């Protein structure tokens, strides 16, 4: 295990708090950017854990995250 993270900046119109709520409905958790700002900045950013070895489960999770993001447009 490790402590590697990805900070992902999405287009300005994407609300990652909303994305997080959608992700939870699919059994997935993402960390919306405002959780890392005392002033609520980074609403279009999210943090993803990348510390595990790549596996089929990881690929499915990345694909699900991509689908959730794509449907946010």
Chimera marker file (.cmm) of the C-alpha trace (Angstrom):
<marker_set name="trace">
<marker id="1" x="0.000" y="0.000" z="0.000" r="1" g="1" b="0" radius="0.5"/>
<marker id="2" x="1.057" y="3.569" z="-0.470" r="1" g="1" b="0" radius="0.5"/>
<marker id="3" x="-0.077" y="7.105" z="-0.102" r="1" g="1" b="0" radius="0.5"/>
<marker id="4" x="-0.228" y="8.273" z="-3.681" r="1" g="1" b="0" radius="0.5"/>
<marker id="5" x="-2.976" y="10.662" z="-4.698" r="1" g="1" b="0" radius="0.5"/>
<marker id="6" x="-4.118" y="12.231" z="-7.929" r="1" g="1" b="0" radius="0.5"/>
<marker id="7" x="-5.404" y="15.802" z="-7.915" r="1" g="1" b="0" radius="0.5"/>
<marker id="8" x="-7.726" y="16.117" z="-10.899" r="1" g="1" b="0" radius="0.5"/>
<marker id="9" x="-8.879" y="19.460" z="-12.259" r="1" g="1" b="0" radius="0.5"/>
<marker id="10" x="-12.032" y="19.232" z="-14.374" r="1" g="1" b="0" radius="0.5"/>
<marker id="11" x="-13.705" y="21.889" z="-16.546" r="1" g="1" b="0" radius="0.5"/>
<marker id="12" x="-14.908" y="24.899" z="-14.557" r="1" g="1" b="0" radius="0.5"/>
<marker id="13" x="-18.605" y="23.995" z="-14.891" r="1" g="1" b="0" radius="0.5"/>
<marker id="14" x="-18.209" y="20.588" z="-13.184" r="1" g="1" b="0" radius="0.5"/>
<marker id="15" x="-19.259" y="20.555" z="-9.506" r="1" g="1" b="0" radius="0.5"/>
<marker id="16" x="-17.307" y="17.808" z="-7.753" r="1" g="1" b="0" radius="0.5"/>
<marker id="17" x="-19.529" y="17.918" z="-4.661" r="1" g="1" b="0" radius="0.5"/>
<marker id="18" x="-22.377" y="16.864" z="-6.941" r="1" g="1" b="0" radius="0.5"/>
<marker id="19" x="-20.111" y="14.258" z="-8.544" r="1" g="1" b="0" radius="0.5"/>
<marker id="20" x="-19.307" y="12.860" z="-5.121" r="1" g="1" b="0" radius="0.5"/>
<marker id="21" x="-23.012" y="12.440" z="-4.390" r="1" g="1" b="0" radius="0.5"/>
<marker id="22" x="-23.488" y="10.608" z="-7.702" r="1" g="1" b="0" radius="0.5"/>
<marker id="23" x="-20.452" y="8.431" z="-7.042" r="1" g="1" b="0" radius="0.5"/>
<marker id="24" x="-21.797" y="7.369" z="-3.639" r="1" g="1" b="0" radius="0.5"/>
<marker id="25" x="-24.997" y="6.169" z="-5.316" r="1" g="1" b="0" radius="0.5"/>
<marker id="26" x="-22.760" y="3.846" z="-7.372" r="1" g="1" b="0" radius="0.5"/>
<marker id="27" x="-20.820" y="2.603" z="-4.340" r="1" g="1" b="0" radius="0.5"/>
<marker id="28" x="-17.775" y="4.748" z="-5.068" r="1" g="1" b="0" radius="0.5"/>
<marker id="29" x="-16.199" y="7.542" z="-3.099" r="1" g="1" b="0" radius="0.5"/>
<marker id="30" x="-14.298" y="10.520" z="-4.457" r="1" g="1" b="0" radius="0.5"/>
<marker id="31" x="-13.019" y="13.461" z="-2.488" r="1" g="1" b="0" radius="0.5"/>
<marker id="32" x="-14.370" y="16.782" z="-3.829" r="1" g="1" b="0" radius="0.5"/>
<marker id="33" x="-11.928" y="19.683" z="-3.972" r="1" g="1" b="0" radius="0.5"/>
<marker id="34" x="-13.759" y="21.992" z="-1.537" r="1" g="1" b="0" radius="0.5"/>
<marker id="35" x="-13.021" y="19.469" z="1.239" r="1" g="1" b="0" radius="0.5"/>
<marker id="36" x="-9.389" y="20.595" z="0.992" r="1" g="1" b="0" radius="0.5"/>
<marker id="37" x="-10.019" y="24.335" z="1.106" r="1" g="1" b="0" radius="0.5"/>
<marker id="38" x="-10.997" y="26.499" z="4.075" r="1" g="1" b="0" radius="0.5"/>
<marker id="39" x="-12.701" y="28.891" z="1.648" r="1" g="1" b="0" radius="0.5"/>
<marker id="40" x="-14.596" y="26.386" z="-0.518" r="1" g="1" b="0" radius="0.5"/>
<marker id="41" x="-12.312" y="26.745" z="-3.526" r="1" g="1" b="0" radius="0.5"/>
<marker id="42" x="-11.589" y="24.018" z="-6.056" r="1" g="1" b="0" radius="0.5"/>
<marker id="43" x="-15.207" y="23.099" z="-6.734" r="1" g="1" b="0" radius="0.5"/>
<marker id="44" x="-14.124" y="21.647" z="-10.085" r="1" g="1" b="0" radius="0.5"/>
<marker id="45" x="-11.293" y="19.540" z="-8.607" r="1" g="1" b="0" radius="0.5"/>
<marker id="46" x="-11.233" y="16.141" z="-6.964" r="1" g="1" b="0" radius="0.5"/>
<marker id="47" x="-8.747" y="13.870" z="-5.251" r="1" g="1" b="0" radius="0.5"/>
<marker id="48" x="-8.426" y="10.192" z="-6.116" r="1" g="1" b="0" radius="0.5"/>
<marker id="49" x="-6.410" y="7.546" z="-4.307" r="1" g="1" b="0" radius="0.5"/>
<marker id="50" x="-3.783" y="5.968" z="-6.558" r="1" g="1" b="0" radius="0.5"/>
<marker id="51" x="-1.808" y="4.013" z="-3.976" r="1" g="1" b="0" radius="0.5"/>
<marker id="52" x="-2.975" y="0.512" z="-4.803" r="1" g="1" b="0" radius="0.5"/>
<marker id="53" x="-1.549" y="-1.822" z="-7.417" r="1" g="1" b="0" radius="0.5"/>
<marker id="54" x="-3.413" y="-1.692" z="-10.724" r="1" g="1" b="0" radius="0.5"/>
<marker id="55" x="-6.077" y="-4.387" z="-10.947" r="1" g="1" b="0" radius="0.5"/>
<marker id="56" x="-9.319" y="-5.098" z="-12.780" r="1" g="1" b="0" radius="0.5"/>
<marker id="57" x="-11.198" y="-3.493" z="-9.888" r="1" g="1" b="0" radius="0.5"/>
<marker id="58" x="-9.129" y="-0.327" z="-10.335" r="1" g="1" b="0" radius="0.5"/>
<marker id="59" x="-9.856" y="-0.213" z="-14.048" r="1" g="1" b="0" radius="0.5"/>
<marker id="60" x="-13.583" y="-0.586" z="-13.391" r="1" g="1" b="0" radius="0.5"/>
<marker id="61" x="-13.468" y="2.209" z="-10.781" r="1" g="1" b="0" radius="0.5"/>
<marker id="62" x="-11.660" y="4.575" z="-13.154" r="1" g="1" b="0" radius="0.5"/>
<marker id="63" x="-14.162" y="3.760" z="-15.896" r="1" g="1" b="0" radius="0.5"/>
<marker id="64" x="-17.073" y="4.399" z="-13.518" r="1" g="1" b="0" radius="0.5"/>
<marker id="65" x="-15.541" y="7.717" z="-12.433" r="1" g="1" b="0" radius="0.5"/>
<marker id="66" x="-15.117" y="8.707" z="-16.090" r="1" g="1" b="0" radius="0.5"/>
<marker id="67" x="-18.760" y="7.863" z="-16.804" r="1" g="1" b="0" radius="0.5"/>
<marker id="68" x="-19.960" y="9.883" z="-13.806" r="1" g="1" b="0" radius="0.5"/>
<marker id="69" x="-17.844" y="12.855" z="-14.905" r="1" g="1" b="0" radius="0.5"/>
<marker id="70" x="-18.993" y="12.572" z="-18.529" r="1" g="1" b="0" radius="0.5"/>
<marker id="71" x="-22.646" y="12.585" z="-17.457" r="1" g="1" b="0" radius="0.5"/>
<marker id="72" x="-22.085" y="15.766" z="-15.443" r="1" g="1" b="0" radius="0.5"/>
<marker id="73" x="-21.836" y="17.855" z="-18.599" r="1" g="1" b="0" radius="0.5"/>
<link id1="1" id2="2" r="1" g="1" b="0" radius="0.2"/>
<link id1="2" id2="3" r="1" g="1" b="0" radius="0.2"/>
<link id1="3" id2="4" r="1" g="1" b="0" radius="0.2"/>
<link id1="4" id2="5" r="1" g="1" b="0" radius="0.2"/>
<link id1="5" id2="6" r="1" g="1" b="0" radius="0.2"/>
<link id1="6" id2="7" r="1" g="1" b="0" radius="0.2"/>
<link id1="7" id2="8" r="1" g="1" b="0" radius="0.2"/>
<link id1="8" id2="9" r="1" g="1" b="0" radius="0.2"/>
<link id1="9" id2="10" r="1" g="1" b="0" radius="0.2"/>
<link id1="10" id2="11" r="1" g="1" b="0" radius="0.2"/>
<link id1="11" id2="12" r="1" g="1" b="0" radius="0.2"/>
<link id1="12" id2="13" r="1" g="1" b="0" radius="0.2"/>
<link id1="13" id2="14" r="1" g="1" b="0" radius="0.2"/>
<link id1="14" id2="15" r="1" g="1" b="0" radius="0.2"/>
<link id1="15" id2="16" r="1" g="1" b="0" radius="0.2"/>
<link id1="16" id2="17" r="1" g="1" b="0" radius="0.2"/>
<link id1="17" id2="18" r="1" g="1" b="0" radius="0.2"/>
<link id1="18" id2="19" r="1" g="1" b="0" radius="0.2"/>
<link id1="19" id2="20" r="1" g="1" b="0" radius="0.2"/>
<link id1="20" id2="21" r="1" g="1" b="0" radius="0.2"/>
<link id1="21" id2="22" r="1" g="1" b="0" radius="0.2"/>
<link id1="22" id2="23" r="1" g="1" b="0" radius="0.2"/>
<link id1="23" id2="24" r="1" g="1" b="0" radius="0.2"/>
<link id1="24" id2="25" r="1" g="1" b="0" radius="0.2"/>
<link id1="25" id2="26" r="1" g="1" b="0" radius="0.2"/>
<link id1="26" id2="27" r="1" g="1" b="0" radius="0.2"/>
<link id1="27" id2="28" r="1" g="1" b="0" radius="0.2"/>
<link id1="28" id2="29" r="1" g="1" b="0" radius="0.2"/>
<link id1="29" id2="30" r="1" g="1" b="0" radius="0.2"/>
<link id1="30" id2="31" r="1" g="1" b="0" radius="0.2"/>
<link id1="31" id2="32" r="1" g="1" b="0" radius="0.2"/>
<link id1="32" id2="33" r="1" g="1" b="0" radius="0.2"/>
<link id1="33" id2="34" r="1" g="1" b="0" radius="0.2"/>
<link id1="34" id2="35" r="1" g="1" b="0" radius="0.2"/>
<link id1="35" id2="36" r="1" g="1" b="0" radius="0.2"/>
<link id1="36" id2="37" r="1" g="1" b="0" radius="0.2"/>
<link id1="37" id2="38" r="1" g="1" b="0" radius="0.2"/>
<link id1="38" id2="39" r="1" g="1" b="0" radius="0.2"/>
<link id1="39" id2="40" r="1" g="1" b="0" radius="0.2"/>
<link id1="40" id2="41" r="1" g="1" b="0" radius="0.2"/>
<link id1="41" id2="42" r="1" g="1" b="0" radius="0.2"/>
<link id1="42" id2="43" r="1" g="1" b="0" radius="0.2"/>
<link id1="43" id2="44" r="1" g="1" b="0" radius="0.2"/>
<link id1="44" id2="45" r="1" g="1" b="0" radius="0.2"/>
<link id1="45" id2="46" r="1" g="1" b="0" radius="0.2"/>
<link id1="46" id2="47" r="1" g="1" b="0" radius="0.2"/>
<link id1="47" id2="48" r="1" g="1" b="0" radius="0.2"/>
<link id1="48" id2="49" r="1" g="1" b="0" radius="0.2"/>
<link id1="49" id2="50" r="1" g="1" b="0" radius="0.2"/>
<link id1="50" id2="51" r="1" g="1" b="0" radius="0.2"/>
<link id1="51" id2="52" r="1" g="1" b="0" radius="0.2"/>
<link id1="52" id2="53" r="1" g="1" b="0" radius="0.2"/>
<link id1="53" id2="54" r="1" g="1" b="0" radius="0.2"/>
<link id1="54" id2="55" r="1" g="1" b="0" radius="0.2"/>
<link id1="55" id2="56" r="1" g="1" b="0" radius="0.2"/>
<link id1="56" id2="57" r="1" g="1" b="0" radius="0.2"/>
<link id1="57" id2="58" r="1" g="1" b="0" radius="0.2"/>
<link id1="58" id2="59" r="1" g="1" b="0" radius="0.2"/>
<link id1="59" id2="60" r="1" g="1" b="0" radius="0.2"/>
<link id1="60" id2="61" r="1" g="1" b="0" radius="0.2"/>
<link id1="61" id2="62" r="1" g="1" b="0" radius="0.2"/>
<link id1="62" id2="63" r="1" g="1" b="0" radius="0.2"/>
<link id1="63" id2="64" r="1" g="1" b="0" radius="0.2"/>
<link id1="64" id2="65" r="1" g="1" b="0" radius="0.2"/>
<link id1="65" id2="66" r="1" g="1" b="0" radius="0.2"/>
<link id1="66" id2="67" r="1" g="1" b="0" radius="0.2"/>
<link id1="67" id2="68" r="1" g="1" b="0" radius="0.2"/>
<link id1="68" id2="69" r="1" g="1" b="0" radius="0.2"/>
<link id1="69" id2="70" r="1" g="1" b="0" radius="0.2"/>
<link id1="70" id2="71" r="1" g="1" b="0" radius="0.2"/>
<link id1="71" id2="72" r="1" g="1" b="0" radius="0.2"/>
<link id1="72" id2="73" r="1" g="1" b="0" radius="0.2"/>
</marker_set>
